[in-house]
Amino acid sequence: MSGILLTSLFFILVGSVPVMAAPASVTPHGTAKFANPTATVNLSKNSAKFRRIWRQAIQAWNHTGAFHFVITKALANITTGTDSKLGADYPGMTYISLNKQGYLHRIDVELNPQALKIYRYSTSEMVNVAEHELGHAIGLNHNPNVASVMYPANRFYGIQKVDVEGVEQFYGTQLNGLAMANQTMTLRQPAVDVRGQRLFDGSGDGFVLLPWRFQGLYWPERSLLTELQRNAALLKEAVNG
């Protein structure tokens, strides 16, 4: 199985053949979640185009049965929007704050029209990015395998079984996050340019936490490009034997 994964990562790096993903492990989660697997979502800050995209992403999550979003025009747990000032490297961004009990409290999820246009994301790929950001909004972390909506640089996959299983496992356990009360964090999704199969991760991490507000809970990830280069080197070494 490891050989298949190494091959997949190598060809993502060189961009020479179509990518075949190895089976993904269950998508991991953090420690902060909603008290119940349901949350309200406001779409009012979006244009008609992006309201449709967010709505499709919400419907996709609701269809899984693992979590239920309720669209409202009132103040909501999750506010969706767009922001072209995020820069071309990031098609999506999630901002999270927790309440005094350590539960998810207020979340802002954004799509970046500039990056989506520059890298020619199709409508279905935009929906995939929206599903990814909503995954962060309910407490999911990145899945290192390509075949997950929560892959850090996801563009091609919608919600997968491993993502649903991650939510079901997470919301089937008791919260243990009181130490996280009144914290905030920011999660960035790097853009994928299919023309050259380039990965952009300007932060060097799959996501960035704000350390001055989020003490003792920083879990760094290596740059995606660094990880791909490392696995390509391992594959080359194995082939040359």
C-alpha positions, 0 to 999 in steps of 0.5 A, a space after each residue: 500500500 505504501 508503494 502505491 501512495 509514494 507513486 501517487 505523490 511522485 506523479 503529483 509532483 512531476 505532473 506526468 500522469 493522472 493521479 491515482 489515490 491510495 485508499 484514505 484513512 478516516 479523516 482526523 478531527 481536532 478537539 473543538 466541535 459543536 455541542 450537537 451535529 448541527 449548525 446554522 449557516 448564513 449565506 447573505 454575504 455572497 453573490 447569487 453565484 456563490 450562494 449557489 456554491 455554498 448551498 450545494 456544499 451544504 446539501 452535500 454535507 446534509 445528504 451524508 446524515 453525519 451533520 446537518 446545516 440549517 440555512 438562516 438569514 439571521 445571526 448564525 453559527 457559520 457565516 459564509 462569504 468571499 474574499 479576493 484579498 486572500 491572495 492567489 495562493 488560497 482558494 479558501 479560508 476558515 476562521 474559528 472561535 470557541 466559547 467558554 465551554 470550548 465548543 465551536 462558537 462563531 465560524 467564518 468560511 470564505 472562498 477566494 474568487 481571485 484564486 478560483 478564477 486564476 486556476 480555472 476551478 470549475 463550478 463542481 471544484 468550487 463546491 469541493 472547496 466549499 465542502 472542505 471549508 465547511 469540514 473545518 467549520 465542524 471540526 475536521 482537520 486535514 486528511 493527508 491522503 488525496 482521496 478526501 475532501 479534507 486533503 489540504 490542497 483538495 480540488 477534485 474530491 467531494 465528501 468521501 466515506 472517510 470524511 463522513 466516518 471522521 464526523 461520525 466518530 468525532 460527534 459520537 465522543 464526548 467533548 474534551 476541550 475546556 482548555 481551548 475556551 475563548 480561542 481563535 484559529 485560522 485555516 488556509 487551503 492551498 490552491 492547486 494549479 492543474 496546468 502545471 500540477 503545482 501546489 501552493 502553500 505559502 504558509 509552509 503549513 496545511 493551516 495556520 493557527 494564531 499562536 497569540 490566541 491559541 496557546 499550546 495547541 499548535 500542530 504543525 504540518 510540513 509543506 505539501 511540496 516538501 512532503 511530495 519531494 520527500 516521497 519522490 526521493 524515497 520512491 527514486 531510492 527504492 527504484 534504484 535499489 
